[in-house]
Amino acid sequence: MDETTEDRVLDGRVRLRQPERGYRAGLDAALLAAACDAGEGARVIEAGCGAGGALLAAAARRAGARFVGIERDPKAAALAQQNIALNGMADRVEVREGDVALRFSGLGLEPFDAAMANPPFFDDPDSLRGPAAERRGAWMADDGLEAWIGFLTKAVREGGTITLIHRADRLDDILALLAAKAGSVQIRPVQPFADEPAKRVVVRAVKTGKAPLRLLPALVLHDREGGKHTAETEAILRGQAALAWLSLVRPA
């Protein structure tokens, strides 16, 4: 059996078993979970949930919502199942094996109120130098960003929300792909430091939404005073604050 570690995230509220080698949930997963603003009774799907880092953190934050994770790697899906049981969330969180390259309708699920994802950051093999085999599935989108956004838009009902975190330099592609099916887009840039360009964006859209695009204040991860994170980022990572949107904002 592959070696795993057991870590605690969200200030210890979530126990997470994940591969010792290969893809491990980190800051991007934490921010995606913090961006989930699903309300009481909402149904949320995560595409590519891996071992459940974002899925379980979002479920811990949103105790009244139900969650389904979709994962194509059987080993990662099995770890996610373990983590669901480990955290006592089997009554409202589940994981299913599936691939975003296939039609959402093939899963036999009703459309959700919200969908979220941290898609692989690369879809051109020449743009990434030889990732280790155990990391390739998490880093390389074999069917491209189009397949991921297509899956997310199909997975939600009209008026449902789509939230994803990705590289800032792919924002134009993200907006173009969302334009056909979603609107009311809000963008949160994520900057390493206040005086450096954003490297990530968190994007939230509404299926068939009509509101104008909104560029929100950036989340700045670090300061130059020696602290590991800014106070805002630290509060988000500890589950004391959400990555807030202009509407439907609820306490973390």
C-alpha positions as CSV (number, residue, x, y, z in Angstrom):
1,M,0.0,0.0,0.0
2,D,1.2,3.5,-0.8
3,E,2.5,5.4,2.2
4,T,0.2,8.1,3.6
5,T,0.4,10.8,6.3
6,E,-2.3,12.1,8.5
7,D,-2.5,15.8,8.7
8,R,-4.9,18.3,10.3
9,V,-6.3,21.2,8.4
10,L,-8.7,24.0,9.2
11,D,-7.1,24.6,12.6
12,G,-7.4,20.9,13.4
13,R,-11.1,20.5,12.7
14,V,-10.4,18.2,9.8
15,R,-8.2,15.1,9.7
16,L,-6.8,14.3,6.3
17,R,-4.9,11.2,5.2
18,Q,-3.1,11.9,2.0
19,P,-0.2,10.4,0.0
20,E,3.3,10.9,1.4
21,R,4.4,11.3,-2.2
22,G,2.3,12.7,-5.0
23,Y,-0.3,15.4,-4.9
24,R,-1.1,16.8,-1.4
25,A,-3.8,19.3,-0.6
26,G,-2.4,22.7,0.2
27,L,-3.2,26.4,0.1
28,D,-5.3,26.2,-3.2
29,A,-7.6,23.5,-1.6
30,A,-8.0,25.6,1.5
31,L,-8.9,28.7,-0.5
32,L,-11.4,26.8,-2.6
33,A,-13.1,25.5,0.5
34,A,-13.2,29.0,2.0
35,A,-14.8,30.2,-1.2
36,C,-17.7,27.8,-0.9
37,D,-20.8,29.7,0.4
38,A,-23.4,27.0,0.2
39,G,-26.3,27.6,2.4
40,E,-28.5,25.4,4.6
41,G,-29.8,22.4,2.6
42,A,-27.6,23.1,-0.5
43,R,-26.1,20.3,-2.6
44,V,-22.5,20.8,-3.7
45,I,-20.3,18.8,-6.1
46,E,-16.5,19.0,-6.3
47,A,-14.9,17.8,-9.5
48,G,-11.5,16.2,-9.0
49,C,-11.7,16.0,-5.2
50,G,-8.6,13.9,-4.7
51,A,-8.2,12.7,-1.1
52,G,-10.9,15.2,0.0
53,G,-8.9,18.2,1.2
54,A,-11.2,20.9,-0.1
55,L,-14.3,18.7,0.0
56,L,-14.0,18.0,3.7
57,A,-12.9,21.5,4.7
58,A,-15.9,23.0,2.8
59,A,-18.2,20.5,4.5
60,A,-16.8,21.4,7.9
61,R,-17.4,25.1,7.2
62,R,-20.9,24.5,5.8
63,A,-22.5,22.1,8.2
64,G,-26.0,22.4,6.7
65,A,-24.9,21.5,3.2
66,R,-24.4,18.1,1.5
67,F,-21.4,17.3,-0.6
68,V,-20.4,14.9,-3.4
69,G,-16.8,14.5,-4.6
70,I,-16.0,13.1,-8.1
71,E,-12.6,11.6,-8.5
72,R,-11.2,9.5,-11.4
73,D,-8.2,8.0,-9.5
74,P,-9.3,4.9,-7.6
75,K,-6.6,5.3,-5.0
76,A,-7.4,8.9,-4.3
77,A,-11.2,8.1,-4.2
78,A,-10.5,5.4,-1.7
79,L,-8.5,7.8,0.5
80,A,-11.3,10.3,0.3
81,Q,-13.7,7.6,1.5
82,Q,-11.4,6.9,4.4
83,N,-11.3,10.6,5.2
84,I,-15.0,11.0,5.1
85,A,-15.3,8.2,7.7
86,L,-12.4,9.5,9.7
87,N,-14.2,12.8,10.1
88,G,-17.6,11.4,10.8
89,M,-19.2,13.0,7.8
90,A,-20.6,10.0,6.0
91,D,-24.2,11.2,6.6
92,R,-23.7,14.2,4.2
93,V,-20.5,13.7,2.3
94,E,-19.8,11.0,-0.3
95,V,-17.3,10.4,-3.1
96,R,-17.9,8.7,-6.5
97,E,-15.4,7.6,-9.1
98,G,-15.9,9.6,-12.3
99,D,-14.1,11.6,-14.9
100,V,-14.8,15.2,-15.9
101,A,-14.0,14.2,-19.5
102,L,-17.3,12.2,-19.5
103,R,-20.8,13.7,-19.5
104,F,-22.2,14.8,-16.1
105,S,-25.5,13.1,-17.0
106,G,-23.6,9.7,-17.0
107,L,-23.3,10.0,-13.2
108,G,-27.0,9.7,-12.7
109,L,-27.1,12.7,-10.4
110,E,-29.6,15.6,-10.2
111,P,-28.1,19.0,-10.9
112,F,-26.5,20.6,-7.9
113,D,-26.9,24.0,-6.3
114,A,-23.1,24.6,-6.4
115,A,-20.0,23.2,-8.1
116,M,-16.4,23.8,-7.3
117,A,-13.0,22.6,-8.5
118,N,-9.3,23.1,-8.4
119,P,-8.6,22.0,-12.0
120,P,-5.1,20.8,-13.0
121,F,-3.0,23.9,-13.8
122,F,-1.6,22.6,-17.1
123,D,-3.0,21.1,-20.3
124,D,0.1,21.2,-22.5
125,P,2.6,18.5,-21.7
126,D,5.4,20.7,-23.1
127,S,4.6,23.4,-20.5
128,L,5.5,21.2,-17.5
129,R,8.9,19.5,-17.1
130,G,8.5,15.9,-16.3
131,P,6.1,15.7,-13.3
132,A,6.6,12.6,-11.2
133,A,4.1,9.9,-12.3
134,E,2.2,10.1,-9.0
135,R,1.7,13.9,-9.5
136,R,0.8,13.9,-13.2
137,G,-3.0,13.4,-12.8
138,A,-3.2,16.4,-10.5
139,W,-1.1,18.7,-12.5
140,M,-2.0,17.8,-16.1
141,A,-5.6,18.3,-17.5
142,D,-5.6,15.6,-20.2
143,D,-8.8,17.0,-21.7
144,G,-8.1,20.7,-21.1
145,L,-9.6,23.4,-19.1
146,E,-12.6,23.3,-21.4
147,A,-13.6,19.9,-20.2
148,W,-13.5,21.0,-16.5
149,I,-15.6,24.1,-17.0
150,G,-18.0,22.2,-19.2
151,F,-18.5,19.7,-16.5
152,L,-19.0,22.3,-13.8
153,T,-21.6,24.2,-15.8
154,K,-23.5,21.0,-16.6
155,A,-23.4,19.9,-13.0
156,V,-25.4,22.9,-11.6
157,R,-29.0,24.0,-12.0
158,E,-29.9,27.4,-13.5
159,G,-29.0,29.9,-10.8
160,G,-26.4,27.6,-9.3
161,T,-22.9,28.7,-8.6
162,I,-19.6,27.6,-10.1
163,T,-16.4,28.3,-8.1
164,L,-12.8,27.4,-9.2
165,I,-9.3,28.4,-8.4
166,H,-6.7,28.5,-11.1
167,R,-3.6,30.3,-12.4
168,A,-4.0,34.0,-12.9
169,D,-2.6,33.8,-16.4
170,R,-5.5,31.6,-17.5
171,L,-8.2,34.1,-16.4
172,D,-9.0,35.1,-20.0
173,D,-9.5,31.4,-21.0
174,I,-11.7,30.9,-17.9
175,L,-13.9,33.9,-18.7
176,A,-14.2,32.9,-22.3
177,L,-15.3,29.3,-21.4
178,L,-17.8,30.5,-18.8
179,A,-19.3,33.1,-21.1
180,A,-21.6,30.7,-23.0
181,K,-23.3,29.3,-19.9
182,A,-22.7,31.5,-16.9
183,G,-22.5,35.2,-15.9
184,S,-22.5,37.3,-12.7
185,V,-18.8,36.6,-12.5
186,Q,-16.8,37.7,-9.5
187,I,-13.0,37.4,-9.4
188,R,-10.7,37.4,-6.3
189,P,-7.1,37.8,-7.3
190,V,-4.6,36.0,-4.9
191,Q,-1.3,37.8,-4.6
192,P,1.8,36.4,-2.8
193,F,2.6,39.9,-1.5
194,A,0.8,43.3,-1.9
195,D,3.5,44.6,-4.3
196,E,3.6,41.5,-6.5
197,P,1.2,40.4,-9.3
198,A,-1.5,37.8,-8.6
199,K,-0.5,34.2,-9.3
200,R,-3.9,32.7,-8.6
201,V,-7.5,33.7,-9.1
202,V,-10.6,32.4,-7.4
203,V,-13.6,32.8,-9.8
204,R,-17.2,32.5,-9.0
205,A,-20.0,32.5,-11.6
206,V,-23.7,31.9,-11.7
207,K,-25.3,29.7,-14.3
208,T,-27.4,32.0,-16.5
209,G,-26.4,34.9,-14.3
210,K,-26.9,38.4,-15.8
211,A,-25.1,40.7,-13.3
212,P,-21.9,42.5,-14.6
213,L,-18.5,41.2,-13.9
214,R,-17.0,42.3,-10.6
215,L,-13.3,42.4,-9.7
216,L,-13.0,42.2,-6.0
217,P,-10.2,43.2,-3.7
218,A,-7.2,40.8,-3.8
219,L,-6.3,38.4,-1.1
220,V,-2.7,39.0,-0.1
221,L,-1.1,35.9,1.3
222,H,2.1,37.2,3.0
223,D,3.4,40.4,4.4
224,R,7.1,41.5,4.5
225,E,7.2,41.8,8.3
226,G,8.3,38.2,8.9
227,G,4.9,36.6,9.5
228,K,4.0,33.5,7.5
229,H,0.6,34.8,6.4
230,T,-1.3,38.1,6.6
231,A,-4.0,38.3,9.3
232,E,-6.7,37.9,6.7
233,T,-5.1,34.7,5.2
234,E,-4.5,33.3,8.6
235,A,-8.1,33.7,9.6
236,I,-9.2,32.0,6.4
237,L,-6.9,29.1,6.9
238,R,-8.1,28.6,10.5
239,G,-11.7,28.7,9.4
240,Q,-12.4,31.9,11.3
241,A,-13.3,33.8,8.0
242,A,-14.5,32.9,4.5
243,L,-13.3,34.1,1.2
244,A,-16.3,36.4,0.8
245,W,-18.3,37.3,-2.3
246,L,-20.5,40.3,-2.9
247,S,-23.7,38.3,-2.5
248,L,-24.9,35.2,-0.6
249,V,-22.1,35.8,2.0
250,R,-22.6,33.8,5.1
251,P,-20.4,33.3,8.2
252,A,-17.7,30.6,7.9
